[in-house]
């Protein structure tokens, strides 16, 4: 991680609030792409492009996701600095188990994604795909936190079951690949001590679905093929 989780929860909450304010900047997308790199072979001609040029610049990007850019790696956080900070805070919150902090981190991520979804500058599918790449690591974070989702593993038919969780996480990807491979036996794993609230679970899955909906199909297919079968 870029930094260790603070012992005092109040400090982490203030840090998340600060990130929320910074990330509400109208040029958030541009600020996440400050330097040219192989992932974006056609960089903007100016370090601070105009509003009208942001969409056209994003639409020319060719996204090639390797494992380092699909996880919260150093390479990912250097390329997508602000989004990397937000997802790092989310990962720290999920690991820490403080429900207040977890809900705040999830809400911050959801609100940020909601802003992208309603921003008419990024209506083109290619733009949405490039922005979704900022949040691809969230797929791995959610898969790692499946047992903490509300109702996970419950015998209640109305609850969130392992089969439903894995169907949401993999249906968009496996349908692209045309694969009928069976899912792992998730229910046999030990349950984690803390489960998220229904609202937190819903908001987290909304983030996941937005990423899966907007990511380029071929990128998802290539990324999924590189994953270990245990995931």
C-alpha positions, 0 to 999 in steps of 0.5 A, a space after each residue: 500500500 502507499 501508506 499504512 492504515 491509521 490507528 485512529 478511525 477518525 483520522 481515516 474518516 477525515 482522509 476519506 472526506 478530503 479525498 471525496 472533496 479532491 475527487 469531486 473536481 470536474 477534471 478528475 478524469 484528466 488528473 488521473 492521466 497526468 503522464 503519457 505511458 504505454 497504456 495510452 499511446 495517444 496522450 493529450 497534446 496539453 497537460 491541461 486539455 480543454 473540456 471539449 478535448 477530454 472526451 475526444 482524447 479518451 475516445 482514442 485511447 487503446 486500453 491494454 490491461 495487464 495484471 499490474 493494471 488490474 490490481 492495486 499495484 504500484 504501477 496502477 496507482 502511479 498511472 491512476 493516482 487519485 482513483 488509486 488512492 480511493 481504491 486503496 482507502 476502500 481496500 484498507 477499510 475492508 481489511 480493517 473491519 470498522 463498519 463506519 469506515 467501510 460504509 464511508 469508503 463504499 459511499 465515496 467510491 459509489 458517489 464518484 462512479 455515479 458522477 462519471 455515469 451522469 457526466 455527459 462528456 463521457 457518453 461515448 462507449 470508448 470514454 466509459 470504457 477508459 474510465 471503467 479501467 480506473 476501477 477495474 481493481 474493485 472486481 478483485 476487492 469484491 471477490 475477496 470480500 464475498 463472504 462479508 456481503 450481506 446475507 452471503 451463505 444464508 439458507 434464506 432463499 431471499 438472501 445473498 447466496 454464494 451462487 448469486 455473488 459469483 453469478 454477478 461477478 462472473 456472468 458478464 465475463 463468462 458470457 463474453 468468453 462463452 465458457 461453461 466452467 463451473 464455479 468454485 465451492 465458495 460456500 465451504 470457505 470460513 465466514 468472516 466475522 463481520 458482514 456488511 449492511 444491506 445498503 453497503 452491500 448494494 452500493 458495493 455491487 452497484 460499483 461492480 456492475 458499473 465497471 463490468 457494464 462499461 469495460 471493454 469486452 475484450 479487456 475483460 476477457 483477457 483479464 479474466 483469462 489471466 486470473 487464477 482458477 481459485 478466484 
